[in-house]
């Protein structure tokens, strides 16, 4: 399955989200590529998180899966 933005979405059109970094480059990310990148990224954090009790927090660029696509950690 290709993960391109939905072209006929009224909400995305109102928000001006008609493309993303990959589609602007003429590339199309598949679900398989996303899952492999996300799973491998979860195994290799570049920096240690900031730990406060039982909560931990990564900086914004610490969770970049592929260029232009950042992940959020919910704990």
PDB file of N, H, CA, C and O in Angstrom:
ATOM      1  N   UNK A   1       0.842  -1.165   0.000  1.00  0.00           N
ATOM      2  CA  UNK A   1       0.000   0.000   0.000  1.00  0.00           C
ATOM      3  C   UNK A   1       0.895   1.237   0.000  1.00  0.00           C
ATOM      4  O   UNK A   1       1.834   1.332   0.790  1.00  0.00           O
ATOM      5  N   UNK A   2       0.599   2.179  -0.886  1.00  0.00           N
ATOM      6  H   UNK A   2      -0.165   2.102  -1.528  1.00  0.00           H
ATOM      7  CA  UNK A   2       1.365   3.424  -0.973  1.00  0.00           C
ATOM      8  C   UNK A   2       0.768   4.445  -0.004  1.00  0.00           C
ATOM      9  O   UNK A   2      -0.450   4.616   0.052  1.00  0.00           O
ATOM     10  N   UNK A   3       1.623   5.115   0.750  1.00  0.00           N
ATOM     11  H   UNK A   3       2.612   4.976   0.705  1.00  0.00           H
ATOM     12  CA  UNK A   3       1.184   6.052   1.783  1.00  0.00           C
ATOM     13  C   UNK A   3       1.309   7.506   1.319  1.00  0.00           C
ATOM     14  O   UNK A   3       2.012   8.297   1.948  1.00  0.00           O
ATOM     15  N   UNK A   4       0.645   7.854   0.245  1.00  0.00           N
ATOM     16  H   UNK A   4       0.074   7.212  -0.266  1.00  0.00           H
ATOM     17  CA  UNK A   4       0.615   9.235  -0.235  1.00  0.00           C
ATOM     18  C   UNK A   4      -0.555   9.963   0.434  1.00  0.00           C
ATOM     19  O   UNK A   4      -1.527   9.323   0.834  1.00  0.00           O
ATOM     20  N   UNK A   5      -0.474  11.281   0.559  1.00  0.00           N
ATOM     21  H   UNK A   5       0.316  11.801   0.234  1.00  0.00           H
ATOM     22  CA  UNK A   5      -1.609  12.029   1.102  1.00  0.00           C
ATOM     23  C   UNK A   5      -2.864  11.812   0.244  1.00  0.00           C
ATOM     24  O   UNK A   5      -2.767  11.638  -0.971  1.00  0.00           O
ATOM     25  N   UNK A   6      -4.012  11.824   0.868  1.00  0.00           N
ATOM     26  H   UNK A   6      -4.091  11.965   1.854  1.00  0.00           H
ATOM     27  CA  UNK A   6      -5.281  11.635   0.165  1.00  0.00           C
ATOM     28  C   UNK A   6      -5.565  12.889  -0.658  1.00  0.00           C
ATOM     29  O   UNK A   6      -5.714  13.978  -0.105  1.00  0.00           O
ATOM     30  N   UNK A   7      -5.637  12.734  -1.968  1.00  0.00           N
ATOM     31  H   UNK A   7      -5.516  11.849  -2.417  1.00  0.00           H
ATOM     32  CA  UNK A   7      -5.754  13.894  -2.856  1.00  0.00           C
ATOM     33  C   UNK A   7      -7.122  14.564  -2.819  1.00  0.00           C
ATOM     34  O   UNK A   7      -7.215  15.763  -3.083  1.00  0.00           O
ATOM     35  N   UNK A   8      -8.171  13.839  -2.503  1.00  0.00           N
ATOM     36  H   UNK A   8      -8.095  12.866  -2.289  1.00  0.00           H
ATOM     37  CA  UNK A   8      -9.512  14.440  -2.526  1.00  0.00           C
ATOM     38  C   UNK A   8     -10.074  14.700  -1.128  1.00  0.00           C
ATOM     39  O   UNK A   8     -11.290  14.756  -0.948  1.00  0.00           O
ATOM     40  N   UNK A   9      -9.189  14.860  -0.137  1.00  0.00           N
ATOM     41  H   UNK A   9      -8.201  14.814  -0.283  1.00  0.00           H
ATOM     42  CA  UNK A   9      -9.635  15.119   1.228  1.00  0.00           C
ATOM     43  C   UNK A   9      -9.907  16.613   1.424  1.00  0.00           C
ATOM     44  O   UNK A   9      -8.990  17.423   1.284  1.00  0.00           O
ATOM     45  N   UNK A  10     -11.144  16.993   1.745  1.00  0.00           N
ATOM     46  H   UNK A  10     -11.889  16.335   1.859  1.00  0.00           H
ATOM     47  CA  UNK A  10     -11.446  18.400   1.983  1.00  0.00           C
ATOM     48  C   UNK A  10     -10.629  18.989   3.144  1.00  0.00           C
ATOM     49  O   UNK A  10     -10.191  20.138   3.075  1.00  0.00           O
ATOM     50  N   UNK A  11     -10.429  18.208   4.200  1.00  0.00           N
ATOM     51  H   UNK A  11     -10.785  17.275   4.257  1.00  0.00           H
ATOM     52  CA  UNK A  11      -9.679  18.692   5.354  1.00  0.00           C
ATOM     53  C   UNK A  11      -8.221  18.952   4.987  1.00  0.00           C
ATOM     54  O   UNK A  11      -7.690  20.020   5.291  1.00  0.00           O
ATOM     55  N   UNK A  12      -7.567  17.988   4.337  1.00  0.00           N
ATOM     56  H   UNK A  12      -7.999  17.120   4.090  1.00  0.00           H
ATOM     57  CA  UNK A  12      -6.171  18.182   3.949  1.00  0.00           C
ATOM     58  C   UNK A  12      -6.027  19.340   2.974  1.00  0.00           C
ATOM     59  O   UNK A  12      -5.056  20.093   3.051  1.00  0.00           O
ATOM     60  N   UNK A  13      -6.976  19.494   2.060  1.00  0.00           N
ATOM     61  H   UNK A  13      -7.765  18.883   1.998  1.00  0.00           H
ATOM     62  CA  UNK A  13      -6.937  20.620   1.123  1.00  0.00           C
ATOM     63  C   UNK A  13      -7.083  21.953   1.855  1.00  0.00           C
ATOM     64  O   UNK A  13      -6.381  22.911   1.533  1.00  0.00           O
ATOM     65  N   UNK A  14      -7.993  22.027   2.844  1.00  0.00           N
ATOM     66  H   UNK A  14      -8.564  21.249   3.106  1.00  0.00           H
ATOM     67  CA  UNK A  14      -8.153  23.266   3.622  1.00  0.00           C
ATOM     68  C   UNK A  14      -6.888  23.602   4.393  1.00  0.00           C
ATOM     69  O   UNK A  14      -6.529  24.772   4.524  1.00  0.00           O
ATOM     70  N   UNK A  15      -6.212  22.578   4.903  1.00  0.00           N
ATOM     71  H   UNK A  15      -6.504  21.627   4.796  1.00  0.00           H
ATOM     72  CA  UNK A  15      -4.983  22.789   5.673  1.00  0.00           C
ATOM     73  C   UNK A  15      -3.768  22.997   4.780  1.00  0.00           C
ATOM     74  O   UNK A  15      -2.687  23.314   5.275  1.00  0.00           O
ATOM     75  N   UNK A  16      -3.927  22.825   3.482  1.00  0.00           N
ATOM     76  H   UNK A  16      -4.805  22.567   3.080  1.00  0.00           H
ATOM     77  CA  UNK A  16      -2.818  23.002   2.547  1.00  0.00           C
ATOM     78  C   UNK A  16      -1.842  21.850   2.543  1.00  0.00           C
ATOM     79  O   UNK A  16      -0.684  22.018   2.161  1.00  0.00           O
ATOM     80  N   UNK A  17      -2.290  20.687   2.962  1.00  0.00           N
ATOM     81  H   UNK A  17      -3.231  20.551   3.273  1.00  0.00           H
ATOM     82  CA  UNK A  17      -1.430  19.500   3.039  1.00  0.00           C
ATOM     83  C   UNK A  17      -1.693  18.595   1.837  1.00  0.00           C
ATOM     84  O   UNK A  17      -2.257  17.510   1.980  1.00  0.00           O
ATOM     85  N   UNK A  18      -1.287  19.039   0.678  1.00  0.00           N
ATOM     86  H   UNK A  18      -0.828  19.920   0.562  1.00  0.00           H
ATOM     87  CA  UNK A  18      -1.540  18.277  -0.539  1.00  0.00           C
ATOM     88  C   UNK A  18      -0.398  17.330  -0.884  1.00  0.00           C
ATOM     89  O   UNK A  18      -0.564  16.422  -1.699  1.00  0.00           O
ATOM     90  N   UNK A  19       0.753  17.541  -0.269  1.00  0.00           N
ATOM     91  H   UNK A  19       0.888  18.278   0.392  1.00  0.00           H
ATOM     92  CA  UNK A  19       1.896  16.654  -0.498  1.00  0.00           C
ATOM     93  C   UNK A  19       2.763  16.636   0.757  1.00  0.00           C
ATOM     94  O   UNK A  19       2.500  17.354   1.721  1.00  0.00           O
ATOM     95  N   UNK A  20       3.798  15.804   0.727  1.00  0.00           N
ATOM     96  H   UNK A  20       4.011  15.221  -0.056  1.00  0.00           H
ATOM     97  CA  UNK A  20       4.740  15.744   1.832  1.00  0.00           C
ATOM     98  C   UNK A  20       6.161  15.781   1.262  1.00  0.00           C
ATOM     99  O   UNK A  20       6.337  15.911   0.051  1.00  0.00           O
ATOM    100  N   UNK A  21       7.158  15.669   2.115  1.00  0.00           N
ATOM    101  H   UNK A  21       7.015  15.564   3.099  1.00  0.00           H
ATOM    102  CA  UNK A  21       8.550  15.771   1.657  1.00  0.00           C
ATOM    103  C   UNK A  21       8.887  14.729   0.596  1.00  0.00           C
ATOM    104  O   UNK A  21       9.619  15.024  -0.348  1.00  0.00           O
ATOM    105  N   UNK A  22       8.369  13.533   0.738  1.00  0.00           N
ATOM    106  H   UNK A  22       7.774  13.294   1.506  1.00  0.00           H
ATOM    107  CA  UNK A  22       8.695  12.469  -0.222  1.00  0.00           C
ATOM    108  C   UNK A  22       7.998  12.679  -1.562  1.00  0.00           C
ATOM    109  O   UNK A  22       8.623  12.529  -2.612  1.00  0.00           O
ATOM    110  N   UNK A  23       6.712  13.024  -1.538  1.00  0.00           N
ATOM    111  H   UNK A  23       6.204  13.145  -0.685  1.00  0.00           H
ATOM    112  CA  UNK A  23       6.007  13.210  -2.806  1.00  0.00           C
ATOM    113  C   UNK A  23       6.534  14.421  -3.559  1.00  0.00           C
ATOM    114  O   UNK A  23       6.486  14.452  -4.789  1.00  0.00           O
ATOM    115  N   UNK A  24       7.039  15.426  -2.834  1.00  0.00           N
ATOM    116  H   UNK A  24       7.078  15.401  -1.835  1.00  0.00           H
ATOM    117  CA  UNK A  24       7.660  16.573  -3.510  1.00  0.00           C
ATOM    118  C   UNK A  24       8.921  16.150  -4.262  1.00  0.00           C
ATOM    119  O   UNK A  24       9.285  16.761  -5.266  1.00  0.00           O
ATOM    120  N   UNK A  25       9.580  15.109  -3.775  1.00  0.00           N
ATOM    121  H   UNK A  25       9.284  14.612  -2.959  1.00  0.00           H
ATOM    122  CA  UNK A  25      10.778  14.583  -4.430  1.00  0.00           C
ATOM    123  C   UNK A  25      10.442  13.544  -5.495  1.00  0.00           C
ATOM    124  O   UNK A  25      11.338  13.022  -6.158  1.00  0.00           O
ATOM    125  N   UNK A  26       9.164  13.242  -5.660  1.00  0.00           N
ATOM    126  H   UNK A  26       8.435  13.666  -5.121  1.00  0.00           H
ATOM    127  CA  UNK A  26       8.740  12.256  -6.648  1.00  0.00           C
ATOM    128  C   UNK A  26       8.860  10.821  -6.156  1.00  0.00           C
ATOM    129  O   UNK A  26       8.851   9.888  -6.959  1.00  0.00           O
ATOM    130  N   UNK A  27       8.973  10.636  -4.842  1.00  0.00           N
ATOM    131  H   UNK A  27       8.981  11.393  -4.190  1.00  0.00           H
ATOM    132  CA  UNK A  27       9.072   9.295  -4.266  1.00  0.00           C
ATOM    133  C   UNK A  27       7.768   8.955  -3.561  1.00  0.00           C
ATOM    134  O   UNK A  27       7.018   9.841  -3.152  1.00  0.00           O
ATOM    135  N   UNK A  28       7.510   7.673  -3.427  1.00  0.00           N
ATOM    136  H   UNK A  28       8.119   6.952  -3.759  1.00  0.00           H
ATOM    137  CA  UNK A  28       6.281   7.220  -2.789  1.00  0.00           C
ATOM    138  C   UNK A  28       6.637   6.151  -1.763  1.00  0.00           C
ATOM    139  O   UNK A  28       7.206   5.114  -2.107  1.00  0.00           O
ATOM    140  N   UNK A  29       6.305   6.405  -0.518  1.00  0.00           N
ATOM    141  H   UNK A  29       5.843   7.247  -0.238  1.00  0.00           H
ATOM    142  CA  UNK A  29       6.595   5.500   0.582  1.00  0.00           C
ATOM    143  C   UNK A  29       5.514   4.433   0.664  1.00  0.00           C
ATOM    144  O   UNK A  29       4.323   4.739   0.614  1.00  0.00           O
ATOM    145  N   UNK A  30       5.938   3.174   0.789  1.00  0.00           N
ATOM    146  H   UNK A  30       6.906   2.925   0.829  1.00  0.00           H
ATOM    147  CA  UNK A  30       4.965   2.090   0.953  1.00  0.00           C
ATOM    148  C   UNK A  30       4.849   1.726   2.431  1.00  0.00           C
ATOM    149  O   UNK A  30       5.720   2.060   3.235  1.00  0.00           O
ATOM    150  N   UNK A  31       3.786   1.054   2.769  1.00  0.00           N
ATOM    151  H   UNK A  31       3.079   0.783   2.117  1.00  0.00           H
ATOM    152  CA  UNK A  31       3.576   0.608   4.146  1.00  0.00           C
ATOM    153  C   UNK A  31       4.712  -0.309   4.583  1.00  0.00           C
ATOM    154  O   UNK A  31       5.173  -0.229   5.722  1.00  0.00           O
ATOM    155  N   UNK A  32       5.160  -1.170   3.692  1.00  0.00           N
ATOM    156  H   UNK A  32       4.786  -1.235   2.767  1.00  0.00           H
ATOM    157  CA  UNK A  32       6.258  -2.081   4.018  1.00  0.00           C
ATOM    158  C   UNK A  32       7.526  -1.299   4.360  1.00  0.00           C
ATOM    159  O   UNK A  32       8.198  -1.615   5.342  1.00  0.00           O
ATOM    160  N   UNK A  33       7.858  -0.291   3.569  1.00  0.00           N
ATOM    161  H   UNK A  33       7.313  -0.034   2.771  1.00  0.00           H
ATOM    162  CA  UNK A  33       9.042   0.522   3.840  1.00  0.00           C
ATOM    163  C   UNK A  33       8.910   1.266   5.167  1.00  0.00           C
ATOM    164  O   UNK A  33       9.870   1.360   5.932  1.00  0.00           O
ATOM    165  N   UNK A  34       7.708   1.796   5.434  1.00  0.00           N
ATOM    166  H   UNK A  34       6.929   1.719   4.812  1.00  0.00           H
ATOM    167  CA  UNK A  34       7.480   2.529   6.675  1.00  0.00           C
ATOM    168  C   UNK A  34       7.653   1.618   7.889  1.00  0.00           C
ATOM    169  O   UNK A  34       8.312   1.993   8.858  1.00  0.00           O
ATOM    170  N   UNK A  35       7.063   0.424   7.840  1.00  0.00           N
ATOM    171  H   UNK A  35       6.527   0.119   7.053  1.00  0.00           H
ATOM    172  CA  UNK A  35       7.153  -0.497   8.972  1.00  0.00           C
ATOM    173  C   UNK A  35       8.600  -0.910   9.216  1.00  0.00           C
ATOM    174  O   UNK A  35       9.045  -0.937  10.363  1.00  0.00           O
ATOM    175  N   UNK A  36       9.334  -1.230   8.171  1.00  0.00           N
ATOM    176  H   UNK A  36       8.972  -1.208   7.239  1.00  0.00           H
ATOM    177  CA  UNK A  36      10.746  -1.615   8.339  1.00  0.00           C
ATOM    178  C   UNK A  36      11.570  -0.471   8.914  1.00  0.00           C
ATOM    179  O   UNK A  36      12.380  -0.687   9.815  1.00  0.00           O
ATOM    180  N   UNK A  37      11.377   0.737   8.408  1.00  0.00           N
ATOM    181  H   UNK A  37      10.719   0.913   7.676  1.00  0.00           H
ATOM    182  CA  UNK A  37      12.120   1.895   8.905  1.00  0.00           C
ATOM    183  C   UNK A  37      11.750   2.200  10.345  1.00  0.00           C
ATOM    184  O   UNK A  37      12.626   2.483  11.163  1.00  0.00           O
ATOM    185  N   UNK A  38      10.470   2.147  10.665  1.00  0.00           N
ATOM    186  H   UNK A  38       9.758   1.917  10.001  1.00  0.00           H
ATOM    187  CA  UNK A  38      10.005   2.447  12.023  1.00  0.00           C
ATOM    188  C   UNK A  38      10.507   1.422  13.019  1.00  0.00           C
ATOM    189  O   UNK A  38      10.947   1.786  14.110  1.00  0.00           O
ATOM    190  N   UNK A  39      10.450   0.147  12.666  1.00  0.00           N
ATOM    191  H   UNK A  39      10.092  -0.149  11.780  1.00  0.00           H
ATOM    192  CA  UNK A  39      10.911  -0.886  13.589  1.00  0.00           C
ATOM    193  C   UNK A  39      12.416  -0.830  13.797  1.00  0.00           C
ATOM    194  O   UNK A  39      12.892  -1.012  14.918  1.00  0.00           O
ATOM    195  N   UNK A  40      13.170  -0.582  12.734  1.00  0.00           N
ATOM    196  H   UNK A  40      12.784  -0.435  11.824  1.00  0.00           H
ATOM    197  CA  UNK A  40      14.626  -0.496  12.901  1.00  0.00           C
ATOM    198  C   UNK A  40      14.993   0.755  13.682  1.00  0.00           C
ATOM    199  O   UNK A  40      15.952   0.736  14.453  1.00  0.00           O
ATOM    200  N   UNK A  41      14.252   1.840  13.500  1.00  0.00           N
ATOM    201  H   UNK A  41      13.473   1.856  12.873  1.00  0.00           H
ATOM    202  CA  UNK A  41      14.515   3.078  14.213  1.00  0.00           C
ATOM    203  C   UNK A  41      14.259   2.909  15.706  1.00  0.00           C
ATOM    204  O   UNK A  41      14.978   3.488  16.520  1.00  0.00           O
ATOM    205  N   UNK A  42      13.263   2.140  16.074  1.00  0.00           N
ATOM    206  H   UNK A  42      12.679   1.670  15.412  1.00  0.00           H
ATOM    207  CA  UNK A  42      12.963   1.929  17.490  1.00  0.00           C
ATOM    208  C   UNK A  42      14.107   1.208  18.187  1.00  0.00           C
ATOM    209  O   UNK A  42      14.253   1.307  19.405  1.00  0.00           O
ATOM    210  N   UNK A  43      14.903   0.498  17.437  1.00  0.00           N
ATOM    211  H   UNK A  43      14.785   0.418  16.448  1.00  0.00           H
ATOM    212  CA  UNK A  43      16.003  -0.260  18.021  1.00  0.00           C
ATOM    213  C   UNK A  43      17.302   0.548  18.101  1.00  0.00           C
ATOM    214  O   UNK A  43      18.258   0.095  18.731  1.00  0.00           O
ATOM    215  N   UNK A  44      17.361   1.726  17.483  1.00  0.00           N
ATOM    216  H   UNK A  44      16.584   2.094  16.972  1.00  0.00           H
ATOM    217  CA  UNK A  44      18.619   2.475  17.441  1.00  0.00           C
ATOM    218  C   UNK A  44      18.411   3.965  17.712  1.00  0.00           C
ATOM    219  O   UNK A  44      18.508   4.785  16.798  1.00  0.00           O
ATOM    220  N   UNK A  45      18.133   4.304  18.938  1.00  0.00           N
ATOM    221  H   UNK A  45      18.055   3.638  19.680  1.00  0.00           H
ATOM    222  CA  UNK A  45      17.999   5.709  19.301  1.00  0.00           C
ATOM    223  C   UNK A  45      19.389   6.333  19.269  1.00  0.00           C
ATOM    224  O   UNK A  45      20.359   5.711  19.702  1.00  0.00           O
ATOM    225  N   UNK A  46      19.490   7.551  18.761  1.00  0.00           N
ATOM    226  H   UNK A  46      18.702   8.057  18.410  1.00  0.00           H
ATOM    227  CA  UNK A  46      20.799   8.190  18.630  1.00  0.00           C
ATOM    228  C   UNK A  46      21.269   8.814  19.941  1.00  0.00           C
ATOM    229  O   UNK A  46      22.473   8.930  20.169  1.00  0.00           O
ATOM    230  N   UNK A  47      20.349   9.214  20.793  1.00  0.00           N
ATOM    231  H   UNK A  47      19.371   9.120  20.608  1.00  0.00           H
ATOM    232  CA  UNK A  47      20.699   9.826  22.072  1.00  0.00           C
ATOM    233  C   UNK A  47      19.840   9.230  23.167  1.00  0.00           C
ATOM    234  O   UNK A  47      18.741   8.735  22.915  1.00  0.00           O
ATOM    235  N   UNK A  48      20.352   9.281  24.383  1.00  0.00           N
ATOM    236  H   UNK A  48      21.245   9.683  24.588  1.00  0.00           H
ATOM    237  CA  UNK A  48      19.566   8.804  25.519  1.00  0.00           C
ATOM    238  C   UNK A  48      18.439   9.795  25.808  1.00  0.00           C
ATOM    239  O   UNK A  48      18.600  10.999  25.608  1.00  0.00           O
ATOM    240  N   UNK A  49      17.311   9.293  26.271  1.00  0.00           N
ATOM    241  H   UNK A  49      17.180   8.315  26.433  1.00  0.00           H
ATOM    242  CA  UNK A  49      16.191  10.196  26.570  1.00  0.00           C
ATOM    243  C   UNK A  49      16.418  10.944  27.882  1.00  0.00           C
ATOM    244  O   UNK A  49      17.228  10.536  28.715  1.00  0.00           O
ATOM    245  N   UNK A  50      15.696  12.032  28.045  1.00  0.00           N
ATOM    246  H   UNK A  50      15.039  12.363  27.368  1.00  0.00           H
ATOM    247  CA  UNK A  50      15.663  12.749  29.312  1.00  0.00           C
ATOM    248  C   UNK A  50      14.681  11.985  30.199  1.00  0.00           C
ATOM    249  O   UNK A  50      13.518  11.816  29.832  1.00  0.00           O
ATOM    250  N   UNK A  51      15.140  11.525  31.360  1.00  0.00           N
ATOM    251  H   UNK A  51      16.084  11.663  31.658  1.00  0.00           H
ATOM    252  CA  UNK A  51      14.307  10.691  32.224  1.00  0.00           C
ATOM    253  C   UNK A  51      13.897  11.486  33.462  1.00  0.00           C
ATOM    254  O   UNK A  51      14.732  12.103  34.124  1.00  0.00           O
ATOM    255  N   UNK A  52      12.601  11.460  33.761  1.00  0.00           N
ATOM    256  H   UNK A  52      11.923  10.958  33.224  1.00  0.00           H
ATOM    257  CA  UNK A  52      12.047  12.141  34.925  1.00  0.00           C
ATOM    258  C   UNK A  52      11.077  11.178  35.600  1.00  0.00           C
ATOM    259  O   UNK A  52       9.919  11.071  35.196  1.00  0.00           O
ATOM    260  N   UNK A  53      11.548  10.484  36.618  1.00  0.00           N
ATOM    261  H   UNK A  53      12.489  10.571  36.945  1.00  0.00           H
ATOM    262  CA  UNK A  53      10.715   9.485  37.276  1.00  0.00           C
ATOM    263  C   UNK A  53      10.454   8.324  36.339  1.00  0.00           C
ATOM    264  O   UNK A  53      11.392   7.656  35.905  1.00  0.00           O
ATOM    265  N   UNK A  54       9.189   8.072  36.020  1.00  0.00           N
ATOM    266  H   UNK A  54       8.426   8.615  36.373  1.00  0.00           H
ATOM    267  CA  UNK A  54       8.838   6.987  35.116  1.00  0.00           C
ATOM    268  C   UNK A  54       8.627   7.470  33.692  1.00  0.00           C
ATOM    269  O   UNK A  54       8.368   6.662  32.800  1.00  0.00           O
ATOM    270  N   UNK A  55       8.733   8.771  33.465  1.00  0.00           N
ATOM    271  H   UNK A  55       8.943   9.427  34.190  1.00  0.00           H
ATOM    272  CA  UNK A  55       8.545   9.310  32.125  1.00  0.00           C
ATOM    273  C   UNK A  55       9.894   9.546  31.460  1.00  0.00           C
ATOM    274  O   UNK A  55      10.883   9.860  32.124  1.00  0.00           O
ATOM    275  N   UNK A  56       9.919   9.392  30.152  1.00  0.00           N
ATOM    276  H   UNK A  56       9.117   9.137  29.613  1.00  0.00           H
ATOM    277  CA  UNK A  56      11.132   9.684  29.394  1.00  0.00           C
ATOM    278  C   UNK A  56      10.749  10.475  28.157  1.00  0.00           C
ATOM    279  O   UNK A  56       9.638  10.349  27.640  1.00  0.00           O
ATOM    280  N   UNK A  57      11.675  11.285  27.692  1.00  0.00           N
ATOM    281  H   UNK A  57      12.577  11.388  28.112  1.00  0.00           H
ATOM    282  CA  UNK A  57      11.367  12.186  26.581  1.00  0.00           C
ATOM    283  C   UNK A  57      12.579  12.282  25.657  1.00  0.00           C
ATOM    284  O   UNK A  57      13.712  12.459  26.104  1.00  0.00           O
ATOM    285  N   UNK A  58      12.310  12.161  24.365  1.00  0.00           N
ATOM    286  H   UNK A  58      11.390  12.017  24.002  1.00  0.00           H
ATOM    287  CA  UNK A  58      13.344  12.326  23.357  1.00  0.00           C
ATOM    288  C   UNK A  58      13.224  13.705  22.746  1.00  0.00           C
ATOM    289  O   UNK A  58      12.131  14.264  22.668  1.00  0.00           O
ATOM    290  N   UNK A  59      14.359  14.258  22.307  1.00  0.00           N
ATOM    291  H   UNK A  59      15.247  13.803  22.370  1.00  0.00           H
ATOM    292  CA  UNK A  59      14.339  15.523  21.592  1.00  0.00           C
ATOM    293  C   UNK A  59      13.679  15.361  20.236  1.00  0.00           C
ATOM    294  O   UNK A  59      13.488  14.240  19.766  1.00  0.00           O
ATOM    295  N   UNK A  60      13.329  16.473  19.605  1.00  0.00           N
ATOM    296  H   UNK A  60      13.484  17.384  19.987  1.00  0.00           H
ATOM    297  CA  UNK A  60      12.562  16.423  18.357  1.00  0.00           C
ATOM    298  C   UNK A  60      13.278  15.642  17.254  1.00  0.00           C
ATOM    299  O   UNK A  60      12.662  14.782  16.625  1.00  0.00           O
ATOM    300  N   UNK A  61      14.550  15.916  17.005  1.00  0.00           N
ATOM    301  H   UNK A  61      15.050  16.615  17.516  1.00  0.00           H
ATOM    302  CA  UNK A  61      15.261  15.257  15.911  1.00  0.00           C
ATOM    303  C   UNK A  61      15.795  13.881  16.296  1.00  0.00           C
ATOM    304  O   UNK A  61      16.286  13.156  15.431  1.00  0.00           O
ATOM    305  N   UNK A  62      15.712  13.503  17.570  1.00  0.00           N
ATOM    306  H   UNK A  62      15.313  14.092  18.272  1.00  0.00           H
ATOM    307  CA  UNK A  62      16.207  12.191  18.002  1.00  0.00           C
ATOM    308  C   UNK A  62      15.373  11.054  17.441  1.00  0.00           C
ATOM    309  O   UNK A  62      15.849   9.921  17.368  1.00  0.00           O
ATOM    310  N   UNK A  63      14.159  11.327  17.049  1.00  0.00           N
ATOM    311  H   UNK A  63      13.772  12.247  17.108  1.00  0.00           H
ATOM    312  CA  UNK A  63      13.257  10.279  16.590  1.00  0.00           C
ATOM    313  C   UNK A  63      12.941  10.416  15.102  1.00  0.00           C
ATOM    314  O   UNK A  63      11.847  10.052  14.671  1.00  0.00           O
ATOM    315  N   UNK A  64      13.878  10.933  14.315  1.00  0.00           N
ATOM    316  H   UNK A  64      14.767  11.228  14.666  1.00  0.00           H
ATOM    317  CA  UNK A  64      13.655  11.046  12.880  1.00  0.00           C
ATOM    318  C   UNK A  64      13.833   9.675  12.249  1.00  0.00           C
ATOM    319  O   UNK A  64      14.923   9.105  12.287  1.00  0.00           O
ATOM    320  N   UNK A  65      12.766   9.150  11.671  1.00  0.00           N
ATOM    321  H   UNK A  65      11.881   9.614  11.640  1.00  0.00           H
ATOM    322  CA  UNK A  65      12.780   7.803  11.110  1.00  0.00           C
ATOM    323  C   UNK A  65      13.471   7.805   9.758  1.00  0.00           C
ATOM    324  O   UNK A  65      14.431   7.066   9.539  1.00  0.00           O
ATOM    325  N   UNK A  66      12.990   8.616   8.877  1.00  0.00           N
ATOM    326  H   UNK A  66      12.210   9.216   9.054  1.00  0.00           H
ATOM    327  CA  UNK A  66      13.630   8.873   7.599  1.00  0.00           C
ATOM    328  C   UNK A  66      13.580  10.386   7.411  1.00  0.00           C
ATOM    329  O   UNK A  66      12.736  11.040   8.023  1.00  0.00           O
ATOM    330  N   UNK A  67      14.444  10.960   6.599  1.00  0.00           N
ATOM    331  H   UNK A  67      15.130  10.429   6.102  1.00  0.00           H
ATOM    332  CA  UNK A  67      14.487  12.421   6.487  1.00  0.00           C
ATOM    333  C   UNK A  67      13.107  13.033   6.253  1.00  0.00           C
ATOM    334  O   UNK A  67      12.399  12.687   5.307  1.00  0.00           O
ATOM    335  N   UNK A  68      12.756  13.944   7.140  1.00  0.00           N
ATOM    336  H   UNK A  68      13.331  14.225   7.908  1.00  0.00           H
ATOM    337  CA  UNK A  68      11.476  14.642   7.022  1.00  0.00           C
ATOM    338  C   UNK A  68      10.321  13.991   7.771  1.00  0.00           C
ATOM    339  O   UNK A  68       9.256  14.596   7.892  1.00  0.00           O
ATOM    340  N   UNK A  69      10.502  12.784   8.271  1.00  0.00           N
ATOM    341  H   UNK A  69      11.367  12.293   8.172  1.00  0.00           H
ATOM    342  CA  UNK A  69       9.433  12.094   8.996  1.00  0.00           C
ATOM    343  C   UNK A  69       9.883  11.814  10.419  1.00  0.00           C
ATOM    344  O   UNK A  69      10.769  10.991  10.652  1.00  0.00           O
ATOM    345  N   UNK A  70       9.267  12.502  11.362  1.00  0.00           N
ATOM    346  H   UNK A  70       8.548  13.170  11.172  1.00  0.00           H
ATOM    347  CA  UNK A  70       9.612  12.362  12.768  1.00  0.00           C
ATOM    348  C   UNK A  70       8.563  11.519  13.478  1.00  0.00           C
ATOM    349  O   UNK A  70       7.388  11.532  13.113  1.00  0.00           O
ATOM    350  N   UNK A  71       8.996  10.795  14.488  1.00  0.00           N
ATOM    351  H   UNK A  71       9.951  10.784  14.785  1.00  0.00           H
ATOM    352  CA  UNK A  71       8.081   9.981  15.279  1.00  0.00           C
ATOM    353  C   UNK A  71       7.945  10.592  16.663  1.00  0.00           C
ATOM    354  O   UNK A  71       8.867  11.248  17.148  1.00  0.00           O
ATOM    355  N   UNK A  72       6.810  10.383  17.296  1.00  0.00           N
ATOM    356  H   UNK A  72       6.061   9.850  16.902  1.00  0.00           H
ATOM    357  CA  UNK A  72       6.596  10.828  18.661  1.00  0.00           C
ATOM    358  C   UNK A  72       6.540   9.591  19.539  1.00  0.00           C
ATOM    359  O   UNK A  72       6.013   8.552  19.141  1.00  0.00           O
ATOM    360  N   UNK A  73       7.092   9.717  20.738  1.00  0.00           N
ATOM    361  H   UNK A  73       7.521  10.560  21.061  1.00  0.00           H
ATOM    362  CA  UNK A  73       7.050   8.624  21.696  1.00  0.00           C
ATOM    363  C   UNK A  73       6.023   8.982  22.762  1.00  0.00           C
ATOM    364  O   UNK A  73       6.109  10.039  23.387  1.00  0.00           O
ATOM    365  N   UNK A  74       5.063   8.106  22.964  1.00  0.00           N
ATOM    366  H   UNK A  74       4.994   7.247  22.457  1.00  0.00           H
ATOM    367  CA  UNK A  74       4.053   8.303  23.992  1.00  0.00           C
ATOM    368  C   UNK A  74       4.331   7.296  25.099  1.00  0.00           C
ATOM    369  O   UNK A  74       4.342   6.087  24.867  1.00  0.00           O
ATOM    370  N   UNK A  75       4.553   7.808  26.301  1.00  0.00           N
ATOM    371  H   UNK A  75       4.543   8.790  26.489  1.00  0.00           H
ATOM    372  CA  UNK A  75       4.842   6.892  27.419  1.00  0.00           C
ATOM    373  C   UNK A  75       3.986   7.200  28.612  1.00  0.00           C
ATOM    374  O   UNK A  75       4.095   6.531  29.640  1.00  0.00           O
TER     375      UNK A  75
END
